Amino acid sequence: MGGQVGRVVVTVREADGDGLLPCRAWVDFEGKRHFQPADASCTPYPRDRSFSCEGRFEIEVPAGRATIHVERGKEYPPVEAAVDVKPGVVTPTEIRLTRWVNMRQEGWYSSDMHVHFGADRLEVLKQLARADDVNWLPVFSYWNDFHEKWPAWPHGSSVSAGDGYLVTLANEEIERIGGAIVAAVEKATGGALRA
């Protein structure tokens, strides 16, 4: 760490829990988003200038007042926390997220029905499902292209990303004028999404 920068080490937990809570985050300093944490376990998304993590991250930011932004899907309100970063100093910060509704307990499951990237990066997809609190993440293996045969994935085309989270890889989007059709070609999941 050099010059006028410091490090912020953030842990994210559920309001009433002790374990780390996967989430999406960034740090804002004077209107600029910082989204390249030092942890190899975090995944930056340059397109939207955020990153996902397993509930802990360390990031270098300029010294001064910074704002840590943490979110997790739609069932947790996002949290912003101000932190004073001192040059050459590591500042630990804990953020607690409070779930305002648990749709899975009500028998509803969330999904992101438009994922075009990552079919070759399964660990990133699994982390993304947990960080965005998305129960089913159908990743498009093909887009507007007919194929006789699906690729062979070493772990199969349906992969658990943890309790209540499923990533599926045998999916295709077919776009035409005025809309798109999503073909989710899946076998029984064996109850991977049970409430």
Backbone as a chain_set.jsonl record, in Angstrom:
{"seq": "MGGQVGRVVVTVREADGDGLLPCRAWVDFEGKRHFQPADASCTPYPRDRSFSCEGRFEIEVPAGRATIHVERGKEYPPVEAAVDVKPGVVTPTEIRLTRWVNMRQEGWYSSDMHVHFGADRLEVLKQLARADDVNWLPVFSYWNDFHEKWPAWPHGSSVSAGDGYLVTLANEEIERIGGAIVAAVEKATGGALRA", "coords": {"N": [[0.856, -1.165, 0.0], [0.678, 2.095, -0.934], [1.412, 5.653, -0.867], [-1.382, 7.822, -0.964], [-3.438, 5.993, -0.271], [-5.587, 3.529, 1.192], [-6.696, 0.457, 2.731], [-9.737, -1.32, 2.754], [-11.328, -3.731, 4.615], [-13.957, -5.799, 4.334], [-16.622, -7.47, 5.891], [-19.565, -9.289, 5.345], [-22.668, -10.015, 6.663], [-25.702, -11.768, 7.546], [-28.346, -10.035, 9.21], [-29.139, -11.289, 11.591], [-27.302, -13.34, 11.89], [-24.211, -15.306, 11.94], [-22.551, -16.341, 9.988], [-20.741, -15.762, 6.877], [-22.183, -13.826, 4.225], [-22.933, -14.272, 0.936], [-22.668, -11.774, -1.639], [-23.157, -8.825, -3.723], [-21.087, -6.063, -4.563], [-19.528, -2.759, -4.334], [-17.195, -0.036, -4.015], [-17.561, 3.357, -3.482], [-15.862, 6.315, -4.277], [-15.667, 9.666, -4.262], [-17.495, 9.796, -6.45], [-16.532, 7.835, -8.16], [-16.586, 4.442, -8.961], [-15.108, 1.729, -7.31], [-14.144, -1.466, -8.041], [-12.498, -3.656, -8.095], [-11.518, -5.889, -6.195], [-8.929, -7.113, -3.927], [-9.037, -9.79, -3.333], [-8.771, -13.032, -4.633], [-10.94, -14.671, -4.716], [-13.129, -13.149, -5.276], [-15.295, -11.87, -7.852], [-14.969, -9.632, -10.368], [-17.155, -7.497, -12.283], [-16.8, -5.797, -14.93], [-18.544, -4.525, -16.734], [-20.857, -3.595, -15.361], [-19.591, -2.443, -13.283], [-19.21, -3.615, -10.68], [-18.768, -6.204, -8.177], [-18.896, -9.693, -7.291], [-18.926, -11.589, -4.26], [-18.033, -13.893, -1.612], [-18.907, -12.941, 0.792], [-16.914, -11.64, 2.053], [-14.453, -9.203, 1.516], [-11.515, -7.471, 0.374], [-10.299, -4.314, -0.408], [-8.464, -1.819, -2.134], [-8.527, 1.656, -1.775], [-8.64, 5.23, -2.45], [-7.432, 7.481, 0.101], [-9.631, 8.998, 2.457], [-13.144, 9.908, 2.675], [-15.14, 7.238, 1.942], [-17.728, 5.283, 0.357], [-19.241, 2.273, 1.0], [-21.011, 0.021, -0.892], [-23.389, -2.472, -0.68], [-25.246, -5.216, -1.853], [-27.839, -7.706, -2.199], [-29.581, -9.469, -4.201], [-33.192, -9.161, -4.5], [-34.546, -9.45, -2.156], [-33.361, -8.348, -0.02], [-32.848, -5.152, 1.263], [-30.584, -2.833, -0.243], [-27.456, -1.808, 1.246], [-25.673, 1.025, 2.273], [-22.628, 2.151, 3.49], [-20.7, 4.54, 5.104], [-17.208, 5.08, 5.269], [-14.174, 6.059, 6.796], [-11.21, 6.262, 5.23], [-7.878, 5.796, 5.903], [-4.568, 6.816, 4.966], [-2.38, 4.171, 4.128], [-3.448, 2.448, 6.015], [-5.303, -0.367, 7.212], [-8.705, -0.774, 7.253], [-11.113, -2.323, 9.046], [-14.471, -3.358, 8.402], [-17.824, -4.14, 9.157], [-20.769, -5.245, 7.648], [-24.224, -5.568, 7.907], [-26.908, -7.283, 6.513], [-30.414, -7.154, 6.12], [-33.007, -9.324, 5.608], [-36.039, -8.664, 4.044], [-38.17, -10.083, 3.074], [-38.936, -13.515, 2.514], [-39.155, -15.183, -0.147], [-38.777, -17.769, -1.067], [-39.491, -19.387, 1.092], [-42.164, -18.972, 0.911], [-42.812, -20.439, -1.229], [-42.025, -19.536, -3.733], [-39.683, -19.019, -6.37], [-36.698, -17.416, -7.369], [-35.222, -16.16, -10.438], [-32.759, -15.434, -12.904], [-33.333, -14.786, -16.004], [-31.742, -14.251, -18.202], [-28.883, -14.84, -18.975], [-25.924, -14.611, -20.53], [-23.228, -15.133, -20.334], [-20.357, -17.008, -19.114], [-20.617, -19.851, -19.258], [-18.406, -21.39, -19.38], [-17.219, -20.985, -16.977], [-17.89, -22.198, -14.311], [-17.65, -21.947, -11.453], [-17.772, -19.188, -11.106], [-20.376, -18.667, -11.983], [-21.842, -20.075, -10.057], [-21.164, -18.621, -7.762], [-22.265, -16.148, -8.486], [-25.021, -16.767, -8.554], [-25.509, -17.238, -5.806], [-24.648, -14.76, -4.697], [-26.357, -12.879, -5.866], [-28.663, -13.884, -4.919], [-30.255, -15.663, -6.42], [-32.323, -18.223, -7.212], [-32.506, -19.975, -9.423], [-30.41, -20.209, -12.112], [-30.372, -20.065, -15.315], [-28.136, -20.537, -17.786], [-27.3, -19.34, -20.992], [-26.266, -21.519, -23.35], [-26.269, -21.538, -26.051], [-27.059, -19.195, -28.638], [-29.366, -18.055, -30.801], [-28.71, -20.081, -32.649], [-28.651, -23.174, -34.212], [-28.022, -26.398, -32.939], [-27.056, -29.75, -33.199], [-26.363, -31.255, -31.02], [-25.848, -31.009, -27.503], [-23.152, -29.555, -25.601], [-20.799, -31.565, -23.703], [-20.728, -31.396, -20.317], [-18.492, -31.589, -17.605], [-19.598, -31.896, -15.017], [-22.231, -32.336, -15.509], [-25.325, -30.907, -16.813], [-26.903, -29.576, -15.007], [-26.22, -28.0, -12.066], [-25.683, -27.858, -8.632], [-25.522, -24.915, -6.711], [-25.318, -24.594, -4.098], [-27.359, -24.778, -1.109], [-30.55, -24.621, -2.232], [-29.941, -23.295, -4.589], [-29.478, -23.333, -8.078], [-27.682, -23.923, -11.035], [-28.096, -24.034, -14.456], [-27.039, -25.325, -17.591], [-27.762, -26.196, -20.148], [-29.302, -24.476, -22.104], [-30.999, -22.29, -24.362], [-31.251, -19.257, -26.201], [-33.517, -17.897, -28.468], [-33.764, -15.392, -30.574], [-36.019, -13.294, -32.207], [-37.638, -10.977, -34.437], [-39.266, -8.708, -32.439], [-39.181, -10.145, -30.048], [-38.092, -12.813, -27.809], [-37.391, -16.28, -27.341], [-36.917, -18.537, -24.752], [-35.324, -21.512, -24.363], [-35.269, -23.935, -22.104], [-33.661, -26.673, -21.553], [-33.941, -29.119, -19.643], [-33.496, -31.871, -17.402], [-35.187, -33.595, -14.721], [-34.558, -32.008, -11.619], [-34.072, -33.26, -9.276], [-35.058, -32.2, -6.956], [-33.544, -29.985, -6.225], [-34.291, -27.365, -5.806], [-36.07, -27.257, -3.727], [-38.218, -25.854, -1.245]], "CA": [[0.0, 0.0, 0.0], [1.535, 3.261, -0.964], [0.818, 6.959, -1.092], [-2.617, 8.27, -0.334], [-4.457, 4.945, -0.35], [-5.727, 2.622, 2.314], [-7.456, -0.744, 2.408], [-10.941, -1.593, 3.533], [-11.65, -5.156, 4.682], [-15.393, -5.813, 4.63], [-17.34, -8.729, 6.072], [-21.008, -9.1, 5.177], [-23.41, -11.065, 7.366], [-27.145, -11.578, 7.747], [-28.555, -9.242, 10.421], [-29.248, -12.146, 12.775], [-26.464, -14.529, 11.707], [-22.767, -15.167, 12.126], [-21.826, -16.756, 8.796], [-20.594, -14.806, 5.79], [-23.326, -13.799, 3.323], [-22.545, -13.881, -0.425], [-23.304, -10.528, -2.041], [-22.557, -8.015, -4.785], [-20.651, -4.834, -3.897], [-18.521, -1.863, -4.875], [-16.883, 1.066, -3.117], [-17.614, 4.632, -4.195], [-15.038, 7.394, -3.744], [-15.813, 10.876, -5.074], [-18.237, 9.514, -7.673], [-15.922, 6.774, -8.958], [-16.755, 3.107, -8.38], [-13.962, 0.82, -7.232], [-14.766, -2.79, -8.096], [-11.45, -4.654, -8.321], [-10.975, -6.251, -4.882], [-7.669, -7.859, -3.908], [-9.301, -11.218, -3.12], [-8.939, -13.839, -5.847], [-12.244, -15.345, -4.668], [-14.149, -12.21, -5.745], [-15.414, -11.803, -9.31], [-15.38, -8.311, -10.852], [-17.983, -7.378, -13.486], [-16.483, -4.457, -15.441], [-19.654, -3.909, -17.468], [-21.697, -2.797, -14.453], [-18.685, -1.893, -12.281], [-19.446, -4.194, -9.366], [-18.167, -7.538, -8.067], [-19.56, -10.603, -6.358], [-17.999, -12.2, -3.306], [-18.657, -14.867, -0.712], [-19.246, -12.295, 2.061], [-15.733, -10.952, 2.58], [-13.564, -8.683, 0.485], [-10.526, -6.45, 0.729], [-10.136, -3.471, -1.588], [-7.669, -0.618, -1.955], [-9.216, 2.867, -2.242], [-7.965, 6.455, -2.017], [-7.706, 7.935, 1.463], [-10.731, 9.955, 2.554], [-14.455, 9.322, 2.962], [-15.626, 6.35, 0.886], [-19.015, 4.647, 0.65], [-19.311, 0.861, 0.624], [-22.367, -0.357, -1.312], [-23.566, -3.924, -0.669], [-26.613, -5.648, -2.157], [-28.017, -9.149, -2.379], [-30.883, -9.756, -4.783], [-34.32, -8.252, -4.27], [-35.174, -9.712, -0.863], [-32.595, -7.589, 0.968], [-32.575, -3.776, 0.839], [-29.151, -2.538, -0.308], [-26.907, -1.045, 2.363], [-24.511, 1.863, 2.011], [-21.964, 2.505, 4.74], [-19.56, 5.437, 4.942], [-16.013, 4.676, 6.01], [-13.042, 6.971, 6.642], [-10.032, 5.491, 4.85], [-6.652, 6.524, 6.224], [-3.457, 6.345, 4.136], [-1.537, 3.111, 4.658], [-4.111, 1.742, 7.119], [-6.368, -1.317, 6.882], [-9.888, -0.452, 8.046], [-12.133, -3.383, 9.015], [-15.861, -2.898, 8.438], [-18.823, -5.194, 9.06], [-22.069, -4.801, 7.147], [-25.289, -6.538, 8.162], [-28.056, -7.157, 5.622], [-31.661, -7.647, 6.711], [-33.981, -9.825, 4.628], [-37.371, -8.122, 4.331], [-39.136, -11.11, 2.698], [-38.299, -14.762, 2.084], [-40.094, -15.727, -1.13], [-38.595, -19.221, -1.164], [-40.328, -19.989, 2.135], [-43.544, -18.839, 0.452], [-42.992, -21.34, -2.378], [-41.646, -18.853, -4.971], [-38.255, -19.103, -6.641], [-36.211, -16.345, -8.243], [-34.386, -16.573, -11.555], [-32.299, -14.441, -13.862], [-33.612, -15.512, -17.245], [-31.014, -13.718, -19.348], [-27.449, -14.927, -18.681], [-25.203, -14.983, -21.745], [-21.8, -15.373, -20.134], [-19.921, -17.849, -18.02], [-20.832, -21.299, -19.354], [-17.107, -22.019, -19.2], [-16.702, -20.595, -15.662], [-18.938, -22.674, -13.416], [-17.528, -21.4, -10.101], [-18.257, -17.803, -11.161], [-21.838, -18.727, -12.066], [-22.352, -20.5, -8.754], [-21.021, -17.474, -6.868], [-23.232, -15.141, -8.915], [-26.35, -17.193, -8.092], [-25.592, -17.0, -4.359], [-24.479, -13.335, -4.391], [-27.573, -12.176, -6.287], [-29.767, -14.613, -4.295], [-31.073, -16.148, -7.527], [-32.458, -19.663, -7.008], [-32.264, -20.721, -10.676], [-29.636, -19.414, -13.055], [-30.22, -20.769, -16.595], [-27.135, -19.867, -18.619], [-27.456, -19.666, -22.408], [-25.141, -22.176, -24.001], [-26.352, -21.142, -27.449], [-27.857, -18.007, -28.907], [-29.756, -17.955, -32.216], [-27.91, -21.009, -33.435], [-29.117, -24.547, -34.038], [-26.975, -27.406, -32.745], [-27.581, -31.118, -33.105], [-25.992, -31.891, -29.764], [-25.368, -30.121, -26.452], [-21.801, -29.907, -25.135], [-20.716, -32.444, -22.528], [-20.133, -30.705, -19.189], [-17.951, -32.599, -16.687], [-20.458, -32.092, -13.839], [-23.611, -32.377, -15.973], [-25.855, -29.607, -17.228], [-27.554, -28.971, -13.841], [-25.229, -28.043, -11.0], [-26.072, -27.163, -7.409], [-24.64, -23.826, -6.297], [-25.55, -24.482, -2.659], [-28.715, -25.089, -0.692], [-31.579, -23.806, -2.849], [-29.436, -22.579, -5.77], [-29.212, -24.253, -9.185], [-27.19, -23.364, -12.295], [-28.304, -24.965, -15.566], [-26.22, -24.935, -18.73], [-28.36, -26.604, -21.428], [-30.351, -23.503, -22.386], [-30.755, -21.539, -25.589], [-32.13, -18.133, -26.491], [-33.791, -17.717, -29.892], [-34.321, -14.051, -30.744], [-36.642, -12.953, -33.474], [-38.195, -9.631, -34.397], [-40.365, -8.539, -31.488], [-39.079, -10.889, -28.801], [-37.163, -13.929, -27.7], [-37.873, -17.509, -26.716], [-35.879, -19.206, -23.976], [-35.532, -22.955, -24.288], [-34.537, -24.525, -20.992], [-33.708, -28.104, -21.813], [-33.451, -29.707, -18.408], [-34.121, -33.057, -16.822], [-35.61, -33.364, -13.343], [-33.451, -31.509, -10.822], [-33.901, -34.035, -8.064], [-35.469, -31.418, -5.791], [-32.51, -29.034, -5.841], [-34.875, -26.073, -5.45], [-37.148, -27.389, -2.743], [-38.261, -24.847, -0.175]], "C": [[0.904, 1.231, 0.0], [0.731, 4.533, -1.067], [-0.436, 7.227, -0.299], [-3.74, 7.25, -0.505], [-4.466, 4.145, 0.943], [-6.499, 1.408, 1.855], [-8.657, -0.843, 3.332], [-11.17, -3.097, 3.462], [-13.087, -5.257, 5.181], [-15.87, -7.243, 4.825], [-18.823, -8.407, 6.017], [-21.706, -10.303, 5.811], [-24.899, -10.735, 7.345], [-27.308, -10.861, 9.089], [-28.557, -10.099, 11.674], [-28.388, -13.405, 12.664], [-24.994, -14.23, 11.88], [-21.976, -15.492, 10.866], [-21.735, -15.65, 7.756], [-21.76, -14.936, 4.82], [-22.858, -13.373, 1.92], [-23.327, -12.655, -0.88], [-22.595, -9.932, -3.254], [-22.211, -6.669, -4.15], [-19.795, -3.968, -4.817], [-18.268, -0.792, -3.828], [-16.845, 2.339, -3.954], [-16.711, 5.638, -3.487], [-15.096, 8.552, -4.72], [-16.43, 10.592, -6.447], [-17.635, 8.44, -8.57], [-16.084, 5.44, -8.229], [-15.441, 2.331, -8.431], [-14.54, -0.592, -7.123], [-13.749, -3.893, -8.407], [-10.837, -5.036, -6.975], [-9.699, -7.088, -5.01], [-7.893, -9.365, -3.822], [-9.501, -11.947, -4.445], [-10.3, -14.518, -5.875], [-13.387, -14.435, -5.11], [-14.134, -12.158, -7.266], [-15.868, -10.418, -9.736], [-16.196, -8.405, -12.133], [-17.788, -5.968, -14.046], [-17.656, -3.764, -16.125], [-20.562, -3.078, -16.561], [-20.906, -2.263, -13.256], [-19.055, -2.304, -10.858], [-18.674, -5.509, -9.31], [-19.021, -8.381, -7.137], [-18.488, -11.204, -5.455], [-18.781, -13.146, -2.403], [-18.975, -14.275, 0.666], [-18.061, -11.636, 2.729], [-14.936, -10.44, 1.398], [-12.634, -7.632, 1.065], [-10.255, -5.648, -0.531], [-9.341, -2.214, -1.225], [-8.425, 0.57, -2.558], [-8.435, 4.092, -1.781], [-8.356, 6.827, -0.584], [-8.787, 9.016, 1.437], [-12.023, 9.232, 2.87], [-14.923, 8.521, 1.757], [-16.961, 5.763, 1.326], [-18.986, 3.226, 0.117], [-20.763, 0.558, 0.295], [-22.42, -1.879, -1.38], [-25.028, -4.232, -0.963], [-26.634, -7.159, -2.348], [-29.425, -9.399, -2.888], [-31.938, -8.726, -4.412], [-34.973, -8.436, -2.907], [-34.444, -9.041, 0.295], [-32.468, -6.15, 0.47], [-31.057, -3.552, 0.773], [-28.72, -1.684, 0.89], [-25.723, -0.232, 1.859], [-23.946, 2.3, 3.351], [-20.766, 3.39, 4.43], [-18.404, 4.946, 5.805], [-14.913, 5.706, 5.731], [-11.785, 6.142, 6.424], [-8.809, 6.35, 5.113], [-5.503, 5.961, 5.392], [-2.631, 5.274, 4.845], [-2.159, 2.269, 5.754], [-5.161, 0.789, 6.561], [-7.532, -1.05, 7.823], [-10.903, -1.588, 7.939], [-13.531, -2.799, 9.158], [-16.782, -4.107, 8.336], [-20.138, -4.576, 8.6], [-23.066, -5.926, 7.375], [-26.448, -6.245, 7.217], [-29.272, -7.79, 6.288], [-32.621, -8.063, 5.605], [-35.358, -9.287, 4.996], [-38.478, -9.095, 3.948], [-38.353, -12.346, 2.276], [-39.274, -15.475, 1.148], [-39.964, -17.243, -1.267], [-39.425, -19.94, -0.111], [-41.802, -19.921, 1.773], [-43.832, -19.725, -0.764], [-42.664, -20.713, -3.73], [-40.133, -18.903, -5.128], [-37.846, -18.02, -7.629], [-35.326, -16.926, -9.343], [-33.921, -15.343, -12.317], [-32.358, -15.139, -15.209], [-32.821, -15.002, -18.451], [-29.508, -13.684, -19.071], [-26.726, -15.468, -19.899], [-23.76, -15.375, -21.497], [-21.57, -16.478, -19.117], [-20.124, -19.342, -18.139], [-19.524, -22.055, -19.153], [-16.491, -21.704, -17.834], [-17.735, -20.926, -14.588], [-18.845, -22.076, -12.012], [-18.01, -19.96, -10.035], [-19.784, -17.784, -11.194], [-22.456, -19.126, -10.733], [-22.271, -19.346, -7.747], [-22.053, -16.4, -7.204], [-24.649, -15.494, -8.447], [-26.521, -16.903, -6.603], [-25.545, -15.503, -4.034], [-25.712, -12.523, -4.763], [-28.83, -12.833, -5.732], [-30.787, -15.069, -5.342], [-31.122, -17.672, -7.437], [-32.139, -20.487, -8.255], [-31.58, -19.8, -11.659], [-29.442, -20.219, -14.342], [-29.301, -19.986, -17.534], [-27.323, -20.299, -20.068], [-26.172, -20.273, -22.954], [-25.085, -21.785, -25.47], [-27.282, -19.947, -27.582], [-28.095, -17.927, -30.411], [-28.985, -18.908, -33.124], [-28.396, -22.432, -33.168], [-27.924, -25.488, -33.906], [-27.634, -28.766, -32.577], [-27.416, -31.691, -31.705], [-25.498, -30.834, -28.773], [-23.939, -30.513, -26.083], [-21.872, -30.86, -23.946], [-20.013, -31.671, -21.42], [-19.672, -31.745, -18.178], [-18.856, -32.906, -15.5], [-21.933, -32.188, -14.217], [-24.114, -30.981, -16.3], [-26.662, -28.917, -16.131], [-26.615, -29.122, -12.657], [-25.734, -27.253, -9.798], [-25.035, -26.091, -7.093], [-24.765, -23.609, -4.789], [-27.008, -24.765, -2.369], [-29.708, -24.117, -1.329], [-31.144, -23.03, -4.073], [-29.027, -23.586, -6.838], [-28.767, -23.467, -10.408], [-27.426, -24.412, -13.364], [-27.614, -24.419, -16.807], [-26.839, -25.276, -20.081], [-29.567, -25.723, -21.739], [-29.979, -22.728, -23.645], [-31.744, -20.394, -25.696], [-32.261, -18.017, -28.01], [-34.483, -16.372, -30.03], [-34.868, -13.894, -32.154], [-37.182, -11.542, -33.355], [-39.355, -9.611, -33.406], [-40.255, -9.381, -30.231], [-38.094, -12.032, -28.863], [-37.856, -15.1, -27.032], [-36.694, -18.114, -25.974], [-36.243, -20.679, -23.9], [-34.656, -23.5, -23.177], [-34.694, -26.034, -21.105], [-33.112, -28.818, -20.61], [-34.215, -30.964, -18.032], [-34.54, -32.698, -15.397], [-34.394, -32.986, -12.495], [-33.245, -32.296, -9.535], [-34.23, -33.228, -6.817], [-34.462, -30.376, -5.349], [-33.079, -27.687, -5.396], [-36.008, -26.186, -4.443], [-37.053, -26.327, -1.673], [-37.876, -25.46, 1.153]], "O": [[1.786, 1.369, 0.848], [-0.473, 4.507, -1.321], [-0.533, 6.898, 0.883], [-4.866, 7.613, -0.847], [-3.48, 4.099, 1.679], [-6.916, 1.34, 0.699], [-8.599, -0.5, 4.513], [-11.203, -3.672, 2.374], [-13.397, -4.855, 6.303], [-15.561, -8.124, 4.023], [-19.282, -7.402, 6.559], [-21.373, -11.454, 5.528], [-25.299, -9.586, 7.153], [-26.504, -11.057, 10.0], [-28.034, -9.686, 12.709], [-28.706, -14.426, 13.274], [-24.576, -13.075, 11.958], [-20.868, -14.991, 10.679], [-22.541, -14.719, 7.749], [-22.273, -16.036, 4.612], [-22.432, -12.233, 1.737], [-24.504, -12.506, -0.552], [-21.59, -10.452, -3.738], [-22.951, -6.181, -3.296], [-19.397, -4.378, -5.908], [-19.03, -0.653, -2.871], [-16.189, 2.397, -4.994], [-16.776, 5.801, -2.269], [-14.639, 8.446, -5.858], [-15.951, 11.083, -7.469], [-18.178, 8.161, -9.64], [-15.766, 5.319, -7.046], [-14.762, 2.286, -9.456], [-15.329, -0.878, -6.222], [-14.116, -4.947, -8.927], [-9.751, -4.563, -6.64], [-9.429, -7.686, -6.051], [-7.015, -10.138, -4.206], [-10.304, -11.527, -5.278], [-10.773, -14.903, -6.945], [-14.508, -14.909, -5.299], [-13.098, -12.373, -7.895], [-17.019, -10.048, -9.503], [-15.963, -9.28, -12.967], [-18.521, -5.048, -13.683], [-17.748, -2.536, -16.095], [-20.989, -1.987, -16.939], [-21.483, -1.698, -12.328], [-19.193, -1.471, -9.962], [-18.007, -5.886, -10.274], [-19.767, -7.861, -6.308], [-17.319, -11.313, -5.825], [-20.011, -13.191, -2.428], [-19.278, -15.015, 1.602], [-18.176, -11.128, 3.844], [-14.758, -11.141, 0.402], [-12.916, -7.002, 2.084], [-10.01, -6.216, -1.596], [-9.523, -1.63, -0.157], [-8.902, 0.509, -3.691], [-7.656, 4.01, -0.831], [-9.458, 6.527, -0.124], [-8.847, 9.835, 0.52], [-12.006, 8.074, 3.288], [-15.082, 9.072, 0.668], [-17.284, 5.748, 2.513], [-18.739, 2.999, -1.068], [-21.651, 0.81, 1.11], [-21.601, -2.506, -2.052], [-25.933, -3.607, -0.409], [-25.614, -7.796, -2.615], [-30.36, -9.528, -2.098], [-31.631, -7.587, -4.061], [-35.858, -7.664, -2.537], [-34.859, -9.151, 1.449], [-32.015, -5.944, -0.656], [-30.325, -4.03, 1.639], [-29.517, -0.941, 1.463], [-24.879, -0.733, 1.115], [-24.675, 2.756, 4.231], [-19.923, 3.044, 3.603], [-18.6, 4.463, 6.921], [-14.739, 6.164, 4.601], [-11.346, 5.413, 7.313], [-8.703, 7.475, 4.625], [-5.462, 4.758, 5.135], [-2.233, 5.438, 5.998], [-1.471, 1.453, 6.368], [-5.825, 1.09, 5.569], [-7.374, -1.091, 9.043], [-11.49, -1.8, 6.878], [-13.753, -1.867, 9.931], [-16.549, -4.999, 7.52], [-20.561, -3.53, 9.093], [-22.79, -7.088, 7.076], [-26.916, -5.11, 7.126], [-29.168, -8.83, 6.938], [-33.002, -7.248, 4.765], [-35.798, -9.437, 6.136], [-39.603, -8.967, 4.43], [-37.246, -12.242, 1.747], [-40.108, -16.267, 1.587], [-40.948, -17.924, -1.556], [-40.003, -20.991, -0.39], [-42.603, -20.716, 2.265], [-44.956, -19.757, -1.265], [-42.987, -21.289, -4.768], [-39.394, -18.838, -4.146], [-38.554, -17.742, -8.597], [-34.765, -18.014, -9.211], [-34.619, -14.33, -12.362], [-31.521, -15.989, -15.513], [-33.181, -15.285, -19.594], [-28.928, -12.605, -18.947], [-26.888, -16.632, -20.264], [-23.121, -15.914, -22.401], [-22.469, -16.838, -18.356], [-19.823, -20.061, -17.186], [-19.536, -23.232, -18.795], [-15.363, -22.112, -17.559], [-18.373, -20.034, -14.029], [-19.874, -21.729, -11.433], [-18.591, -19.545, -9.033], [-20.411, -16.977, -10.509], [-23.48, -18.575, -10.329], [-23.203, -19.125, -6.973], [-22.65, -15.81, -6.303], [-25.391, -14.621, -7.997], [-27.555, -16.385, -6.183], [-26.309, -15.027, -3.194], [-26.073, -11.583, -4.055], [-29.941, -12.397, -6.034], [-31.995, -14.893, -5.184], [-30.096, -18.339, -7.569], [-31.567, -21.572, -8.154], [-32.102, -18.738, -12.0], [-28.474, -20.969, -14.464], [-29.654, -18.908, -18.012], [-27.486, -21.487, -20.346], [-25.131, -19.618, -23.009], [-24.01, -21.707, -26.065], [-28.165, -19.722, -26.755], [-27.16, -17.755, -31.194], [-28.649, -18.554, -34.254], [-28.532, -22.837, -32.013], [-26.95, -25.393, -34.653], [-28.649, -28.9, -31.893], [-28.221, -32.507, -31.257], [-24.815, -29.885, -29.156], [-23.556, -31.673, -26.235], [-22.897, -30.942, -23.268], [-18.84, -31.324, -21.554], [-20.401, -32.702, -17.918], [-18.887, -34.04, -15.022], [-22.798, -32.129, -13.343], [-23.411, -29.993, -16.088], [-27.071, -27.77, -16.312], [-26.254, -30.238, -12.283], [-26.162, -26.108, -9.938], [-23.831, -26.325, -7.193], [-24.366, -22.567, -4.269], [-27.802, -24.97, -3.287], [-29.711, -22.929, -1.007], [-31.895, -22.185, -4.56], [-28.328, -24.56, -6.558], [-29.389, -22.472, -10.779], [-27.007, -25.559, -13.209], [-27.603, -23.212, -17.048], [-26.454, -24.675, -21.085], [-30.711, -26.168, -21.649], [-28.802, -22.536, -23.951], [-32.914, -20.527, -25.336], [-31.27, -18.034, -28.74], [-35.645, -16.222, -29.652], [-34.257, -14.307, -33.14], [-37.178, -10.972, -32.264], [-40.3, -10.391, -33.518], [-41.164, -9.34, -29.402], [-37.36, -12.196, -29.838], [-38.793, -14.924, -26.253], [-35.591, -18.193, -26.516], [-37.322, -21.047, -23.435], [-33.431, -23.522, -23.301], [-35.745, -26.589, -20.784], [-31.911, -29.088, -20.571], [-35.408, -31.102, -18.305], [-34.262, -31.592, -14.932], [-33.325, -33.579, -12.64], [-32.315, -32.008, -8.781], [-33.735, -33.537, -5.733], [-34.515, -29.92, -4.207], [-32.409, -26.944, -4.679], [-36.826, -25.272, -4.334], [-35.964, -25.944, -1.246], [-37.855, -24.766, 2.17]]}, "num_chains": 1, "name": "protein.A"}
